[in-house]
């Protein structure tokens, strides 16, 4: 009996360790980033995209906020994005930049762009909706993916179709997804005819609600425009929004959106979504900075 006692003790201890190990999970792996989302266009029908005379305001805003990632909407061209990149680098804020045409079939040339630093780009993907509107996804090797989107501005019907298709596409992106941009809708209303038609406004509220259900956290939904609409948002698939701030000193009429700065934390411990390229175009329009 005296010889068996130590063996029983060791076996019992191992069993306890196994049971204890099965009841404790590893702490989540998280990552915190500061992001600036800004529609830099205007209300002027002759120059909806960012006017060249306002480029310094955008450079100043990006420089002062000093976010690691910047999602812009309504740039005029890839060339304009390069000018902003060069101006920031000259002031000691070097970024990599990627651009995509928001709607190649339209003649107004409005672009979406992502400026980033402190990240290594693993892959870029372009979402193309059935109506031709696009979104840009950047997959970073740190484990998260940014989607920069600019939703249709006209009415609730094209927005509904766009975000239904985008939501399905996002489920197949790798890593933890963060959606940012001027969505042209929010928790209370949308752009275009929703501004004046209550029934259209109701449809936009439902679209935003359904979109947000795929995310664990989002920004507050406060107005981000001078006319009182909450159209710019950041949604985090797994994680939290830790801080948000609107910077009011950089918008000048006819610019209609204020820059929205958000600090978010993403949970990287959950398994990534399967990789697929069923609705992905190539990387045309990719740019490389020199941070």
Backbone as CSV, one residue per row, in Angstrom:
resi,resn,N_x,N_y,N_z,CA_x,CA_y,CA_z,C_x,C_y,C_z
1,UNK,0.832,-1.217,0.000,0.000,0.000,0.000,0.857,1.254,0.000
2,UNK,1.950,1.238,0.734,2.784,2.431,0.806,3.419,2.756,-0.538
3,UNK,3.621,1.724,-1.420,4.210,2.007,-2.725,3.175,2.589,-3.702
4,UNK,1.906,2.236,-3.529,0.876,2.718,-4.445,0.454,4.152,-4.155
5,UNK,0.622,4.587,-2.934,0.119,5.903,-2.545,0.690,7.036,-3.395
6,UNK,2.020,7.115,-3.628,2.539,8.201,-4.468,1.983,8.157,-5.886
7,UNK,1.810,6.960,-6.473,1.287,6.857,-7.825,-0.150,7.366,-7.903
8,UNK,-0.947,6.993,-6.886,-2.315,7.484,-6.859,-2.345,9.000,-6.719
9,UNK,-1.423,9.531,-5.896,-1.376,10.975,-5.705,-1.041,11.707,-6.991
10,UNK,-0.070,11.191,-7.747,0.309,11.828,-9.005,-0.828,11.754,-10.013
11,UNK,-1.478,10.592,-10.096,-2.595,10.439,-11.027,-3.746,11.354,-10.692
12,UNK,-4.032,11.482,-9.397,-5.114,12.365,-8.965,-4.798,13.822,-9.298
13,UNK,-3.531,14.210,-9.095,-3.117,15.585,-9.401,-3.231,15.874,-10.892
14,UNK,-2.829,14.899,-11.738,-2.946,15.087,-13.180,-4.397,15.245,-13.611
15,UNK,-5.266,14.447,-12.984,-6.689,14.546,-13.313,-7.237,15.917,-12.956
16,UNK,-6.831,16.442,-11.793,-7.270,17.769,-11.391,-6.794,18.841,-12.363
17,UNK,-5.527,18.705,-12.828,-4.988,19.664,-13.773,-5.747,19.653,-15.088
18,UNK,-6.096,18.451,-15.559,-6.858,18.344,-16.804,-8.228,18.975,-16.672
19,UNK,-8.881,18.720,-15.530,-10.194,19.306,-15.297,-10.107,20.819,-15.196
20,UNK,-9.056,21.299,-14.511,-8.893,22.741,-14.372,-8.631,23.385,-15.719
21,UNK,-7.798,22.737,-16.535,-7.486,23.282,-17.846,-8.699,23.373,-18.743
22,UNK,-9.622,22.443,-18.613,-10.811,22.463,-19.459,-11.792,23.539,-19.051
23,UNK,-11.642,24.105,-17.843,-12.609,25.089,-17.361,-12.101,26.524,-17.485
24,UNK,-10.860,26.699,-17.913,-10.299,28.034,-18.055,-9.911,28.278,-19.504
25,UNK,-10.406,29.370,-20.072,-10.081,29.723,-21.456,-8.921,30.715,-21.470
26,UNK,-8.159,30.706,-22.526,-7.099,31.681,-22.683,-7.698,33.071,-22.843
27,UNK,-7.033,34.102,-22.341,-7.567,35.462,-22.507,-7.624,35.822,-23.985
28,UNK,-8.601,36.640,-24.388,-8.721,36.996,-25.807,-7.511,37.787,-26.279
29,UNK,-7.138,37.588,-27.522,-6.065,38.355,-28.145,-6.702,39.577,-28.790
30,UNK,-6.265,40.749,-28.376,-6.905,41.984,-28.822,-5.886,42.924,-29.457
31,UNK,-6.423,43.883,-30.193,-5.613,44.892,-30.861,-6.387,46.200,-30.837
32,UNK,-5.728,47.292,-30.498,-6.360,48.605,-30.444,-5.801,49.492,-31.549
33,UNK,-6.696,50.175,-32.239,-6.291,51.078,-33.310,-7.119,52.365,-33.247
34,UNK,-6.512,53.459,-33.726,-7.219,54.721,-33.928,-7.510,54.865,-35.413
35,UNK,-8.762,55.184,-35.733,-9.197,55.291,-37.123,-9.905,56.617,-37.327
36,UNK,-9.643,57.253,-38.462,-10.337,58.471,-38.847,-11.142,58.183,-40.102
37,UNK,-12.466,58.384,-40.037,-13.332,58.216,-41.201,-13.878,59.587,-41.586
38,UNK,-13.800,59.912,-42.906,-14.167,61.278,-43.310,-14.602,61.281,-44.773
39,UNK,-15.834,61.738,-44.997,-16.276,62.048,-46.349,-15.831,63.481,-46.631
40,UNK,-14.898,63.628,-47.548,-14.286,64.930,-47.788,-14.914,65.669,-48.974
41,UNK,-16.039,65.150,-49.486,-16.705,65.780,-50.621,-17.520,66.998,-50.215
42,UNK,-18.296,67.509,-51.149,-19.060,68.737,-50.915,-20.497,68.570,-51.404
43,UNK,-21.304,69.573,-51.103,-22.676,69.630,-51.592,-22.791,70.314,-52.954
44,UNK,-21.712,70.882,-53.423,-21.726,71.614,-54.682,-21.848,70.641,-55.855
45,UNK,-22.935,70.689,-56.621,-23.105,69.730,-57.722,-22.046,69.865,-58.811
46,UNK,-21.324,70.982,-58.825,-20.263,71.156,-59.818,-18.944,70.552,-59.365
47,UNK,-18.837,70.211,-58.089,-17.614,69.606,-57.552,-17.943,68.780,-56.301
48,UNK,-18.675,67.705,-56.498,-19.029,66.845,-55.372,-17.785,66.290,-54.683
49,UNK,-16.779,65.941,-55.470,-15.557,65.381,-54.892,-14.725,66.490,-54.253
50,UNK,-13.701,66.066,-53.508,-12.872,67.013,-52.764,-12.257,68.063,-53.693
51,UNK,-12.585,69.348,-53.509,-11.961,70.384,-54.329,-10.478,70.523,-53.990
52,UNK,-9.688,70.818,-54.995,-8.243,70.937,-54.775,-7.926,72.022,-53.746
53,UNK,-8.735,73.082,-53.697,-8.459,74.184,-52.769,-8.671,73.785,-51.309
54,UNK,-9.346,72.649,-51.074,-9.568,72.172,-49.710,-8.605,71.043,-49.318
55,UNK,-7.692,70.696,-50.176,-6.786,69.585,-49.865,-5.955,69.857,-48.613
56,UNK,-5.538,71.121,-48.427,-4.743,71.452,-47.237,-5.533,71.209,-45.957
57,UNK,-6.849,71.454,-45.991,-7.677,71.221,-44.810,-7.685,69.736,-44.459
58,UNK,-7.776,68.892,-45.474,-7.781,67.452,-45.235,-6.420,66.985,-44.717
59,UNK,-5.355,67.485,-45.317,-4.011,67.137,-44.843,-3.838,67.581,-43.388
60,UNK,-4.279,68.779,-43.056,-4.161,69.260,-41.680,-4.955,68.390,-40.717
61,UNK,-6.167,67.997,-41.122,-6.983,67.152,-40.254,-6.340,65.802,-39.996
62,UNK,-5.864,65.161,-41.056,-5.220,63.856,-40.891,-3.959,63.993,-40.039
63,UNK,-3.179,65.039,-40.295,-1.935,65.249,-39.547,-2.223,65.466,-38.069
64,UNK,-3.196,66.306,-37.752,-3.469,66.644,-36.353,-4.063,65.475,-35.582
65,UNK,-4.972,64.733,-36.206,-5.593,63.600,-35.514,-4.589,62.474,-35.316
66,UNK,-3.737,62.245,-36.316,-2.626,61.295,-36.205,-3.107,59.862,-35.960
67,UNK,-4.170,59.450,-36.661,-4.673,58.079,-36.538,-3.818,57.128,-37.363
68,UNK,-3.778,55.851,-36.936,-3.011,54.863,-37.703,-3.664,54.526,-39.039
69,UNK,-5.002,54.638,-39.085,-5.743,54.284,-40.292,-6.729,55.401,-40.598
70,UNK,-6.819,55.770,-41.876,-7.713,56.838,-42.314,-8.541,56.318,-43.483
71,UNK,-9.864,56.375,-43.358,-10.772,55.965,-44.430,-11.449,57.212,-44.988
72,UNK,-11.162,57.533,-46.250,-11.733,58.710,-46.890,-12.730,58.301,-47.958
73,UNK,-13.757,59.125,-48.126,-14.724,58.958,-49.208,-14.804,60.266,-49.999
74,UNK,-15.161,60.140,-51.263,-15.363,61.259,-52.180,-14.088,62.031,-52.500
75,UNK,-12.995,61.314,-52.650,-11.829,61.916,-53.291,-12.102,62.046,-54.788
76,UNK,-11.351,62.917,-55.442,-11.587,63.134,-56.857,-10.897,62.140,-57.763
77,UNK,-9.752,61.614,-57.337,-8.979,60.743,-58.213,-7.865,60.077,-57.423
78,UNK,-7.250,59.071,-58.032,-6.067,58.455,-57.457,-4.932,59.470,-57.367
79,UNK,-4.819,60.334,-58.355,-3.790,61.371,-58.334,-3.947,62.278,-57.124
80,UNK,-5.187,62.597,-56.782,-5.419,63.426,-55.609,-4.992,62.697,-54.328
81,UNK,-5.275,61.411,-54.251,-4.838,60.632,-53.085,-3.316,60.660,-52.955
82,UNK,-2.617,60.589,-54.080,-1.155,60.647,-54.062,-0.663,62.015,-53.594
83,UNK,-1.370,63.069,-53.973,-0.974,64.401,-53.505,-1.121,64.507,-51.985
84,UNK,-2.222,63.993,-51.454,-2.407,64.009,-49.999,-1.321,63.185,-49.314
85,UNK,-1.022,62.023,-49.874,0.016,61.162,-49.312,1.367,61.870,-49.282
86,UNK,1.714,62.534,-50.381,2.993,63.230,-50.457,3.056,64.394,-49.470
87,UNK,1.943,65.124,-49.337,1.918,66.252,-48.408,2.067,65.785,-46.966
88,UNK,1.439,64.675,-46.622,1.569,64.128,-45.274,2.987,63.638,-45.014
89,UNK,3.579,62.960,-45.999,4.950,62.474,-45.837,5.923,63.634,-45.643
90,UNK,5.688,64.731,-46.363,6.565,65.896,-46.236,6.503,66.507,-44.844
91,UNK,5.397,66.264,-44.137,5.241,66.802,-42.777,5.545,65.753,-41.710
92,UNK,6.087,64.624,-42.128,6.476,63.604,-41.167,5.385,62.624,-40.802
93,UNK,4.342,62.520,-41.640,3.274,61.547,-41.416,3.189,60.632,-42.655
94,UNK,4.128,59.712,-42.805,4.095,58.829,-43.977,3.034,57.742,-43.839
95,UNK,2.279,57.527,-44.890,1.240,56.499,-44.931,1.387,55.699,-46.227
96,UNK,0.982,54.438,-46.162,0.643,53.694,-47.361,-0.779,54.074,-47.743
97,UNK,-1.131,53.949,-49.015,-2.477,54.308,-49.427,-2.967,53.348,-50.510
98,UNK,-4.252,53.000,-50.406,-4.938,52.186,-51.407,-6.217,52.920,-51.806
99,UNK,-6.553,52.898,-53.088,-7.760,53.580,-53.559,-8.627,52.630,-54.371
100,UNK,-9.887,53.012,-54.498,-10.829,52.282,-55.354,-11.915,53.249,-55.812
101,UNK,-12.381,53.059,-57.038,-13.479,53.865,-57.559,-14.768,53.406,-56.882
102,UNK,-15.517,54.369,-56.335,-16.749,54.016,-55.639,-17.819,53.481,-56.583
103,UNK,-17.814,53.952,-57.816,-18.788,53.484,-58.809,-18.208,53.740,-60.197
104,UNK,-17.503,52.752,-60.766,-16.814,52.968,-62.040,-17.730,53.386,-63.181
105,UNK,-19.012,53.072,-63.102,-19.912,53.419,-64.189,-20.385,54.862,-64.185
106,UNK,-20.063,55.598,-63.136,-20.497,56.992,-63.046,-19.386,57.918,-63.505
107,UNK,-19.766,59.117,-63.893,-18.804,60.050,-64.463,-18.222,61.029,-63.448
108,UNK,-18.696,61.006,-62.174,-18.237,62.024,-61.236,-16.890,61.696,-60.612
109,UNK,-16.386,60.486,-60.818,-15.024,60.154,-60.416,-14.774,60.078,-58.934
110,UNK,-15.804,59.871,-58.137,-15.594,59.831,-56.686,-14.890,58.550,-56.275
111,UNK,-13.833,58.699,-55.476,-12.997,57.576,-55.058,-13.121,57.368,-53.550
112,UNK,-12.852,56.132,-53.116,-12.644,55.847,-51.706,-11.167,55.496,-51.533
113,UNK,-10.610,55.820,-50.374,-9.185,55.600,-50.149,-8.944,55.236,-48.695
114,UNK,-7.918,54.429,-48.467,-7.482,54.093,-47.116,-5.998,54.433,-47.002
115,UNK,-5.673,55.264,-46.024,-4.291,55.578,-45.672,-3.978,54.788,-44.393
116,UNK,-2.840,54.154,-44.343,-2.531,53.360,-43.146,-1.037,53.323,-42.891
117,UNK,-0.692,53.114,-41.632,0.701,52.904,-41.236,0.710,51.955,-40.039
118,UNK,1.853,51.324,-39.797,1.957,50.387,-38.687,1.270,49.068,-38.948
119,UNK,0.907,48.816,-40.185,0.266,47.564,-40.579,0.956,47.029,-41.833
120,UNK,0.908,45.713,-41.988,1.392,45.068,-43.210,0.176,44.536,-43.962
121,UNK,0.024,44.954,-45.203,-1.129,44.546,-45.996,-0.916,43.136,-46.528
122,UNK,-1.841,42.235,-46.172,-1.780,40.866,-46.682,-2.502,40.728,-48.013
123,UNK,-3.608,41.452,-48.144,-4.451,41.288,-49.327,-5.416,42.459,-49.412
124,UNK,-5.779,42.849,-50.630,-6.860,43.813,-50.813,-7.931,43.180,-51.685
125,UNK,-9.172,43.502,-51.364,-10.302,42.972,-52.120,-11.264,44.105,-52.436
126,UNK,-11.960,43.960,-53.544,-12.955,44.941,-53.952,-14.318,44.280,-54.002
127,UNK,-15.245,44.841,-53.241,-16.634,44.410,-53.301,-17.325,45.150,-54.434
128,UNK,-18.076,44.414,-55.252,-18.828,45.016,-56.353,-20.288,44.597,-56.215
129,UNK,-21.171,45.557,-55.957,-22.586,45.238,-55.798,-23.240,45.037,-57.156
130,UNK,-24.459,44.525,-57.154,-25.179,44.287,-58.408,-25.483,45.590,-59.139
131,UNK,-25.511,46.713,-58.402,-25.766,48.008,-59.032,-24.480,48.730,-59.417
132,UNK,-23.337,48.124,-59.132,-22.067,48.713,-59.521,-21.334,49.466,-58.438
133,UNK,-21.997,49.731,-57.299,-21.308,50.392,-56.196,-20.288,49.444,-55.571
134,UNK,-19.175,50.017,-55.153,-18.075,49.187,-54.670,-17.711,49.536,-53.230
135,UNK,-16.898,48.683,-52.624,-16.288,48.943,-51.325,-14.889,48.332,-51.358
136,UNK,-14.009,48.856,-50.543,-12.616,48.407,-50.528,-12.310,47.742,-49.197
137,UNK,-11.768,46.526,-49.248,-11.375,45.795,-48.045,-9.863,45.594,-48.044
138,UNK,-9.230,45.942,-46.930,-7.805,45.704,-46.740,-7.637,44.695,-45.617
139,UNK,-6.993,43.574,-45.930,-6.749,42.512,-44.960,-5.337,42.696,-44.418
140,UNK,-5.223,42.953,-43.127,-3.920,43.183,-42.502,-3.416,41.916,-41.828
141,UNK,-2.106,41.724,-41.844,-1.572,40.477,-41.291,-1.605,40.454,-39.770
142,UNK,-1.987,41.572,-39.133,-2.170,41.580,-37.682,-3.466,40.900,-37.260
143,UNK,-4.345,40.571,-38.235,-5.527,39.779,-37.912,-6.863,40.458,-38.076
144,UNK,-6.875,41.682,-38.612,-8.166,42.352,-38.803,-8.259,42.873,-40.223
145,UNK,-9.485,43.164,-40.639,-9.760,43.633,-42.000,-10.601,44.898,-41.933
146,UNK,-10.160,45.926,-42.659,-10.926,47.162,-42.746,-11.711,47.176,-44.048
147,UNK,-13.007,47.512,-43.953,-13.839,47.726,-45.139,-14.237,49.198,-45.158
148,UNK,-13.835,49.905,-46.208,-14.209,51.306,-46.406,-15.350,51.331,-47.412
149,UNK,-16.515,51.822,-46.991,-17.712,51.780,-47.832,-18.347,53.160,-47.925
150,UNK,-18.937,53.436,-49.072,-19.711,54.657,-49.285,-21.020,54.237,-49.930
151,UNK,-22.087,54.207,-49.129,-23.363,53.693,-49.597,-24.035,54.617,-50.599
152,UNK,-24.953,54.078,-51.404,-25.701,54.900,-52.369,-26.436,56.045,-51.665
153,UNK,-26.425,57.208,-52.299,-26.965,58.399,-51.655,-28.400,58.710,-52.061
154,UNK,-28.924,58.071,-53.084,-30.190,58.516,-53.662,-31.409,58.178,-52.823
155,UNK,-31.619,56.888,-52.547,-32.838,56.495,-51.837,-32.632,55.189,-51.099
156,UNK,-33.666,54.779,-50.357,-33.575,53.618,-49.485,-33.461,52.303,-50.248
157,UNK,-34.049,52.193,-51.436,-34.048,50.915,-52.147,-32.649,50.486,-52.578
158,UNK,-31.887,51.333,-53.276,-30.525,50.900,-53.618,-29.647,50.698,-52.395
159,UNK,-29.897,51.445,-51.319,-29.111,51.223,-50.097,-29.415,49.858,-49.498
160,UNK,-30.685,49.473,-49.485,-31.057,48.167,-48.946,-30.346,47.049,-49.697
161,UNK,-30.394,47.098,-51.018,-29.752,46.055,-51.821,-28.242,46.053,-51.603
162,UNK,-27.650,47.250,-51.563,-26.195,47.358,-51.397,-25.745,46.742,-50.079
163,UNK,-26.407,47.085,-48.987,-25.946,46.607,-47.687,-26.312,45.143,-47.439
164,UNK,-27.374,44.647,-48.041,-27.637,43.208,-47.964,-26.521,42.425,-48.640
165,UNK,-26.113,42.875,-49.818,-25.035,42.196,-50.540,-23.694,42.361,-49.822
166,UNK,-23.433,43.567,-49.315,-22.177,43.808,-48.605,-22.087,42.966,-47.337
167,UNK,-23.190,42.830,-46.612,-23.188,42.031,-45.380,-22.841,40.579,-45.670
168,UNK,-23.400,40.033,-46.742,-23.069,38.645,-47.098,-21.601,38.520,-47.481
169,UNK,-21.091,39.507,-48.200,-19.693,39.487,-48.632,-18.743,39.568,-47.439
170,UNK,-19.086,40.383,-46.456,-18.244,40.564,-45.280,-18.076,39.266,-44.501
171,UNK,-19.103,38.412,-44.483,-19.005,37.157,-43.712,-17.907,36.250,-44.242
172,UNK,-17.451,36.456,-45.459,-16.397,35.621,-46.029,-15.016,36.271,-45.972
173,UNK,-14.911,37.407,-45.322,-13.613,38.053,-45.197,-12.827,37.438,-44.036
174,UNK,-11.519,37.345,-44.164,-10.706,36.798,-43.066,-10.535,37.802,-41.939
175,UNK,-10.253,37.280,-40.746,-9.984,38.138,-39.606,-11.230,38.803,-39.060
176,UNK,-11.017,39.733,-38.138,-12.102,40.511,-37.545,-12.336,41.759,-38.386
177,UNK,-13.569,41.966,-38.812,-13.881,43.037,-39.765,-14.299,44.307,-39.027
178,UNK,-13.770,45.430,-39.493,-14.205,46.755,-39.064,-14.732,47.474,-40.302
179,UNK,-15.994,47.888,-40.255,-16.634,48.597,-41.360,-16.672,50.082,-41.032
180,UNK,-16.168,50.911,-41.940,-16.131,52.356,-41.720,-16.541,53.075,-42.988
181,UNK,-17.081,54.291,-42.811,-17.363,55.099,-43.980,-18.655,55.885,-43.873
182,UNK,-18.957,56.582,-44.952,-20.221,57.291,-45.096,-21.223,56.290,-45.666
183,UNK,-22.053,55.751,-44.802,-22.999,54.717,-45.221,-24.264,55.319,-45.821
184,UNK,-24.440,56.619,-45.672,-25.633,57.331,-46.145,-26.919,56.830,-45.488
185,UNK,-26.790,56.239,-44.335,-27.938,55.905,-43.499,-27.459,55.750,-42.068
186,UNK,-28.406,55.674,-41.150,-28.060,55.566,-39.746,-29.234,55.046,-38.944
187,UNK,-29.137,55.111,-37.613,-30.189,54.543,-36.764,-31.498,55.314,-36.792
188,UNK,-31.497,56.534,-37.341,-32.727,57.335,-37.353,-33.201,57.711,-38.750
189,UNK,-32.315,57.774,-39.732,-32.715,58.209,-41.063,-31.603,57.904,-42.048
190,UNK,-31.893,58.183,-43.313,-30.902,58.037,-44.360,-30.833,59.292,-45.198
191,UNK,-29.981,59.255,-46.227,-29.812,60.403,-47.098,-30.862,60.389,-48.215
192,UNK,-30.814,61.419,-49.057,-31.709,61.477,-50.208,-33.160,61.662,-49.807
193,UNK,-34.044,60.859,-50.392,-35.480,61.036,-50.160,-35.872,60.732,-48.721
194,UNK,-35.023,59.995,-47.981,-35.335,59.711,-46.574,-35.398,60.975,-45.739
195,UNK,-34.763,62.040,-46.229,-34.786,63.297,-45.487,-36.178,63.900,-45.414
196,UNK,-37.049,63.549,-46.376,-38.368,64.186,-46.436,-39.529,63.203,-46.399
197,UNK,-39.270,61.910,-46.625,-40.355,60.929,-46.680,-40.267,59.981,-45.482
198,UNK,-41.244,60.029,-44.572,-41.183,59.195,-43.364,-41.099,57.700,-43.664
199,UNK,-41.821,57.209,-44.667,-41.801,55.781,-44.954,-40.440,55.346,-45.493
200,UNK,-39.751,56.211,-46.254,-38.398,55.897,-46.718,-37.421,55.899,-45.545
201,UNK,-37.641,56.825,-44.609,-36.804,56.892,-43.419,-36.926,55.607,-42.609
202,UNK,-38.142,55.073,-42.523,-38.355,53.830,-41.777,-37.585,52.675,-42.417
203,UNK,-37.604,52.605,-43.726,-36.860,51.546,-44.416,-35.359,51.668,-44.157
204,UNK,-34.843,52.890,-44.144,-33.416,53.080,-43.880,-33.061,52.681,-42.449
205,UNK,-33.939,52.973,-41.510,-33.685,52.550,-40.129,-33.606,51.030,-40.043
206,UNK,-34.486,50.354,-40.759,-34.468,48.891,-40.750,-33.196,48.342,-41.404
207,UNK,-32.770,48.975,-42.478,-31.542,48.541,-43.141,-30.346,48.687,-42.210
208,UNK,-30.260,49.830,-41.510,-29.146,50.037,-40.592,-29.203,49.045,-39.436
209,UNK,-30.398,48.794,-38.924,-30.547,47.829,-37.832,-30.065,46.448,-38.265
210,UNK,-30.471,46.013,-39.453,-30.066,44.692,-39.935,-28.559,44.632,-40.163
211,UNK,-27.988,45.700,-40.698,-26.542,45.741,-40.901,-25.800,45.648,-39.578
212,UNK,-26.245,46.404,-38.584,-25.555,46.463,-37.297,-25.630,45.148,-36.536
213,UNK,-26.611,44.308,-36.841,-26.727,43.026,-36.144,-25.523,42.124,-36.385
214,UNK,-24.789,42.353,-37.462,-23.601,41.551,-37.737,-22.358,42.036,-37.016
215,UNK,-22.506,43.041,-36.137,-21.355,43.639,-35.463,-21.626,43.729,-33.965
216,UNK,-20.563,43.568,-33.190,-20.708,43.609,-31.737,-20.772,45.027,-31.195
217,UNK,-20.168,45.983,-31.899,-20.104,47.352,-31.394,-20.132,48.321,-32.566
218,UNK,-20.600,49.540,-32.283,-20.622,50.590,-33.297,-20.547,51.943,-32.620
219,UNK,-20.293,52.955,-33.428,-20.277,54.312,-32.907,-21.689,54.749,-32.531
220,UNK,-21.789,55.882,-31.853,-23.017,56.248,-31.148,-24.179,56.575,-32.070
221,UNK,-23.921,57.004,-33.293,-25.006,57.410,-34.160,-25.360,58.873,-34.016
222,UNK,-24.455,59.679,-33.433,-24.670,61.125,-33.374,-24.473,61.726,-34.770
223,UNK,-25.065,62.872,-34.993,-24.960,63.536,-36.285,-23.506,63.801,-36.652
224,UNK,-23.159,63.505,-37.913,-21.809,63.763,-38.411,-21.828,64.768,-39.563
225,UNK,-22.977,65.387,-39.801,-23.110,66.340,-40.901,-23.665,67.658,-40.379
226,UNK,-23.455,68.715,-41.143,-23.920,70.020,-40.663,-25.433,70.139,-40.726
227,UNK,-26.113,69.247,-41.488,-27.573,69.281,-41.550,-28.222,68.291,-40.589
228,UNK,-27.442,67.718,-39.672,-28.011,66.964,-38.566,-28.221,65.481,-38.784
229,UNK,-27.662,64.914,-39.845,-27.842,63.488,-40.117,-26.627,62.689,-39.638
230,UNK,-26.889,61.524,-39.082,-25.827,60.605,-38.670,-25.611,59.588,-39.787
231,UNK,-24.668,59.876,-40.665,-24.445,59.033,-41.840,-23.104,58.310,-41.802
232,UNK,-22.179,58.788,-40.987,-20.823,58.214,-40.922,-20.706,57.339,-39.678
233,UNK,-20.195,56.113,-39.876,-20.187,55.151,-38.784,-18.939,54.279,-38.845
234,UNK,-18.622,53.699,-37.687,-17.607,52.650,-37.591,-18.243,51.503,-36.814
235,UNK,-18.221,50.303,-37.401,-18.804,49.118,-36.773,-17.723,48.054,-36.626
236,UNK,-17.685,47.421,-35.454,-16.650,46.445,-35.128,-17.299,45.075,-34.981
237,UNK,-16.828,44.129,-35.772,-17.442,42.797,-35.799,-17.305,42.076,-34.467
238,UNK,-16.103,42.067,-33.910,-15.854,41.467,-32.591,-14.911,42.387,-31.836
239,UNK,-15.400,42.984,-30.771,-14.587,43.928,-30.015,-15.439,45.052,-29.461
240,UNK,-14.864,46.259,-29.375,-15.571,47.371,-28.753,-15.097,48.694,-29.342
241,UNK,-15.954,49.697,-29.222,-15.591,51.076,-29.522,-15.244,51.731,-28.192
242,UNK,-14.018,52.178,-28.061,-13.560,52.715,-26.780,-13.705,54.230,-26.689
243,UNK,-13.613,54.906,-27.819,-13.701,56.367,-27.803,-14.071,56.861,-29.197
244,UNK,-14.832,57.929,-29.258,-15.113,58.562,-30.552,-15.167,60.066,-30.373
245,UNK,-14.761,60.773,-31.421,-14.740,62.229,-31.362,-14.912,62.782,-32.766
246,UNK,-15.774,63.779,-32.884,-15.906,64.502,-34.138,-15.052,65.766,-34.077
247,UNK,-14.261,65.968,-35.113,-13.380,67.141,-35.160,-14.046,68.212,-36.022
248,UNK,-14.458,69.284,-35.395,-15.331,70.256,-36.035,-14.593,71.402,-36.726
249,UNK,-13.294,71.493,-36.575,-12.594,72.639,-37.120,-12.100,72.491,-38.542
250,UNK,-12.351,71.348,-39.173,-11.747,71.086,-40.480,-12.749,71.150,-41.633
251,UNK,-14.033,71.104,-41.337,-15.041,71.203,-42.393,-15.276,72.668,-42.748
252,UNK,-15.293,72.949,-44.036,-15.610,74.282,-44.511,-16.634,74.161,-45.631
253,UNK,-17.707,74.911,-45.530,-18.768,74.849,-46.541,-18.177,75.136,-47.927
254,UNK,-18.573,74.331,-48.941,-19.703,73.394,-48.996,-19.407,71.953,-48.578
255,UNK,-18.272,71.692,-47.898,-18.075,70.364,-47.307,-19.198,70.124,-46.304
256,UNK,-19.741,68.904,-46.255,-20.910,68.687,-45.397,-20.692,67.650,-44.300
257,UNK,-19.542,66.971,-44.272,-19.290,65.957,-43.247,-18.124,66.377,-42.354
258,UNK,-18.236,66.036,-41.079,-17.137,66.247,-40.147,-16.315,64.963,-40.027
259,UNK,-15.006,65.082,-39.827,-14.183,63.879,-39.623,-14.523,63.208,-38.294
260,UNK,-14.651,61.889,-38.346,-15.017,61.094,-37.167,-13.826,60.235,-36.766
261,UNK,-13.283,60.491,-35.590,-12.157,59.704,-35.063,-12.678,58.673,-34.069
262,UNK,-12.202,57.448,-34.197,-12.672,56.354,-33.345,-11.474,55.536,-32.880
263,UNK,-11.449,55.250,-31.593,-10.507,54.245,-31.077,-11.302,52.975,-30.806
264,UNK,-10.887,51.885,-31.415,-11.600,50.627,-31.238,-10.625,49.525,-30.836
265,UNK,-11.188,48.510,-30.228,-10.428,47.301,-29.886,-11.076,46.125,-30.596
266,UNK,-10.281,45.348,-31.302,-10.805,44.177,-31.990,-10.347,42.919,-31.262
267,UNK,-11.255,41.959,-31.195,-10.969,40.651,-30.622,-10.469,39.761,-31.751
268,UNK,-9.212,39.330,-31.651,-8.592,38.525,-32.699,-8.552,37.044,-32.353
269,UNK,-9.143,36.663,-31.221,-9.030,35.278,-30.772,-10.020,34.356,-31.448
270,UNK,-11.119,34.909,-31.996,-12.104,34.071,-32.675,-11.552,33.600,-34.004
271,UNK,-11.986,32.424,-34.482,-11.480,31.918,-35.755,-11.860,32.822,-36.909
272,UNK,-10.967,32.924,-37.880,-11.213,33.761,-39.047,-12.229,33.124,-39.964
273,UNK,-12.896,33.936,-40.756,-13.853,33.440,-41.741,-13.109,32.747,-42.868
274,UNK,-13.768,31.831,-43.569,-13.106,31.168,-44.684,-12.752,32.145,-45.786
275,UNK,-11.654,31.879,-46.455,-11.204,32.752,-47.530,-11.919,32.391,-48.815
276,UNK,-12.494,33.388,-49.476,-13.154,33.166,-50.752,-12.992,34.406,-51.600
277,UNK,-13.027,34.262,-52.888,-12.910,35.419,-53.769,-14.039,35.430,-54.790
278,UNK,-15.193,34.916,-54.397,-16.289,34.749,-55.344,-16.767,36.083,-55.904
279,UNK,-16.759,37.134,-55.080,-17.229,38.434,-55.553,-16.110,39.462,-55.494
280,UNK,-14.888,39.024,-55.679,-13.738,39.894,-55.549,-13.116,40.180,-56.904
281,UNK,-12.859,41.458,-57.178,-12.099,41.818,-58.356,-10.627,41.892,-58.007
282,UNK,-9.827,42.143,-59.009,-8.397,42.233,-58.795,-7.995,43.496,-58.064
283,UNK,-6.703,43.719,-57.963,-6.172,44.814,-57.152,-5.846,46.034,-57.995
284,UNK,-6.589,46.250,-59.065,-6.353,47.438,-59.888,-6.540,48.693,-59.060
285,UNK,-5.637,49.630,-59.214,-5.733,50.892,-58.479,-4.960,50.896,-57.182
286,UNK,-4.247,49.802,-56.844,-3.478,49.783,-55.605,-2.301,50.744,-55.704
287,UNK,-2.026,51.410,-54.599,-0.916,52.341,-54.545,-0.011,51.972,-53.396
288,UNK,1.233,52.288,-53.502,2.164,52.046,-52.397,2.805,53.344,-51.985
289,UNK,2.716,53.677,-50.685,3.446,54.803,-50.136,4.799,54.331,-49.653
290,UNK,5.486,55.218,-48.925,6.791,54.848,-48.406,6.891,55.313,-46.967
291,UNK,6.123,54.659,-46.063,6.191,55.109,-44.667,7.465,54.644,-43.996
